[in-house]
């Protein structure tokens, strides 16, 4: 984009509506990419505010410029490097007091600020009264009440944003500047005087940022200052003050309380609402546990596995594609494609149209659609953080905390996306542990849905589940041994329970499906081409033959080698191959169960391996491949011997 295009950066705590505002400002003109020099992704888009085109960046959620997590550090680096023309802080009006500390930091950083006081509809429903005009006068910046999900206040927000960009905003200087303890104030002033470089945030904000170690920021400052020696002396002086971060936080809290006097009116006797009762019910270990079990059963097993992988796949694949479309494609190829090699590339058993598109559109798509629809429902309702709170004690036993439920649950959708989500975990130990679990014991939604459809008998499903849980425990124990068990304190923002809006759920589901198809469709087509190349080069039989001996040792026929090769290319592709194989009647009940267990625990797909390598390096990828290959084969061997027992074999049918 042109350098003259004004830059607008959206900031704020997680789950306050930043992405909603980003979508409203940019529409579909958005791209997601890594911020330079980091593995953290930012959404950028071209939007329009009144009559002016702007570049908009949706930054990761963050709580403070002190920046503890990689996402927070990238947001700080973005503000420091990019010199935005406007920063819009989106605030949850129901939690105004807690979020004003960040507002004060942004003002202290000297950023051109505009505050969007979002979720006003929920605040009003809770009986809260907020004088946004008084708050604006005290802060010295415009404060616009909004309910972005209903587009309420959006026009006024755009008017105020345009005024700031034109330099005609009515913003005033804050009446009550931040006041820190004298010793800390002296060190901050000394630090400011030491800095000579030019930054996108105030020098005081740069000095405060040094209170928490961030090698990327320190390199940035050393480059601008021309020396790292002065930087070391500056950090030593700052840390001579006892608990500087606590003193800063306490001062901002005091200032926030002063700002709120006369601004926020809370009902004198807050009613014990039905939403609050329901929230307590959901986080109670007994009642919440039953709800979680019901969510997993009806959501994943019945809706995704039964309806998505059963009813919809049967309708689209068997009745539509195999009975109508595939015969037409093969007939067309016979009439108009005289070259055998081209017919095999496009149609027949492994063609791009008959295999690649069939797996993508008629098998994978309905399963992903039902998963993303269900996941958006529990996400927008506010249930997901409560599930994280509920299982925190269990997660701590394996070296994680309740936040890990988010990447682990996302892994039930797509393992590649879930590896990206491990960045939200605070420590590297947690991220490595979660990535190992995702690679070994978390099936993606298409794989899960197909396997659930292949195991209709409860005994088979129970044995499959037991093996997956044993593998999960083995991976957790191994990860704790390799990476350590220490987990940071559990701190998770729990939003209010909301009635999901159908429009928002459908929009989010459609966006995720679009992303997923954009990723997998080229891969599935590429897999069909790769199979064609391997078959014509003579390598195909050799690859399949290399897989057959270990599979024969666990009682699987040679034909299953193909689905494990598929599974390495794409997990869901392998599951779809198993689905095809079972329908031919080649496997008995015991072999279906064995194949399902091994395929679930098998090495992650190429895309997930690439993401693991990018995030955690080649040594970690090698560890994952060795662990998954060994554990999946061992689990298959155990199932093979179990299914050799006549009683169990009779139950499996």
Secondary structure, DSSP 4 states (H G I P E B T S, - for coil): --TTSEEEEEE-STTSSHHHHHHHHHTT-EEEEEPTTSS-EEEEEEEEETTEEEEEEEPPP-S-TT--SHHHHHHHHHHHHH--SEEEEEEEGGGHHHHHHHHHHHHHTT--EEEEEE-HHHHHHTT-EE-HHHHHHHHTS-EEE-BGGGTBTHHHHHHHHHHHHHT-------SS-----HHHHHHHHHHHHH--S--SS-HHHHHHHTTS--HHHHHHHHHHHT-SHHHHHHHHHHTTSTTHHHHHHHHHHHHHHHHHTTTEE--SS----HHHHHHHHHHSHHHHHHHHHHIIIIIIIIIIIIIIIIIIHIIIIIIIIIIIIHHHHHHHHHHH---HHHHHHHSTTT-IIIIIHIIIIIIIHHHHHHHHHHHHHHHHTTHHHHHHHHTHHHHHTTT--TTHHHHHHHHTT-HHHHHHHGGGSSSHHHHHHHHHHHHHH---HHHHHHHHHH--SHHHHHHHHHHHHHHHHHHHHHHHHHH-S--PPP----PPP----HHHHHHHHHHHHHHHHHHHHHHHHHHHHHHHHHHHHTHHHHHHHHHHHHHHTTT--GGGHHHHHHHHH-HHHHHHHHHHHHHTT-S-HHHHHHHHHHHHHSPPPHHHHHHHHHHH-HHHHHHHHHHHHHHHHHHHHHHHHHTTSHHHHHHH-
